[in-house]
Amino acid sequence: PGCRLLQFLSYLGACDRLLEQGYEEGQVEEAMEMFQYSEKKAAEFLHLLAQFNDMGFQQNEIKEVLLLCGNQREKALEELVMK
């Protein structure tokens, strides 16, 4: 039980740090789940999601492409442009 508590506290800390960067709570929780609670991967995903969103791409397409491309910016951008 103690190990689960530490994992949960770690998860909350990661979520707090991502929320402080200005990401929406729902997106933070979704990204953390998608990347098995890896704060680093979730942060990369959220950063790229925001970047591509600012470029005018649709959020659902961005998510799909980022997952397929493993958060590789250039590859994901190519995929989005070709859609």
KALINNOR-V540651 format. One record per backbone hydrogen bond with DSSP energy under -0.5 kcal/mol. CO is the residue of the C=O (numbers start at 1). NH is the residue of the N-H. E is the energy in kcal/mol with one decimal. If there is no record, write none. Layout:
<<CO/NH/E> <CO/NH/E>>
//
This chain:
<<1/5/-1.8> <2/6/-2.0> <3/7/-2.3> <4/8/-2.5> <5/9/-2.6> <6/10/-2.3> <7/11/-2.4> <8/12/-2.7> <9/13/-2.3> <10/14/-2.4> <11/15/-2.6> <12/16/-2.6> <13/17/-2.3> <14/18/-2.1> <15/19/-2.7> <16/20/-2.2> <17/21/-0.8> <18/21/-0.6> <18/23/-1.4> <19/22/-1.9> <24/28/-2.4> <25/29/-2.6> <26/30/-2.2> <27/31/-2.7> <28/32/-2.5> <29/33/-2.0> <30/34/-2.6> <31/35/-1.9> <32/37/-4.0> <33/36/-1.5> <35/38/-1.6> <37/39/-0.8> <38/42/-2.5> <39/43/-2.6> <40/44/-2.2> <41/45/-2.5> <42/46/-2.7> <43/47/-2.3> <44/48/-2.5> <45/49/-2.8> <46/50/-2.2> <47/51/-2.2> <48/52/-2.9> <49/53/-2.1> <50/54/-2.3> <51/55/-1.1> <52/57/-2.0> <53/56/-1.5> <58/62/-2.4> <59/63/-2.5> <60/64/-1.9> <61/65/-2.6> <62/66/-2.9> <63/67/-2.2> <64/68/-2.2> <65/69/-2.5> <66/70/-0.5> <66/71/-2.5> <67/70/-0.7> <69/72/-1.0> <71/73/-0.9> <72/76/-2.8> <73/77/-2.7> <74/78/-2.2> <75/79/-2.1> <76/80/-2.5> <77/81/-2.4> <78/82/-1.9> <79/83/-1.0>>
//
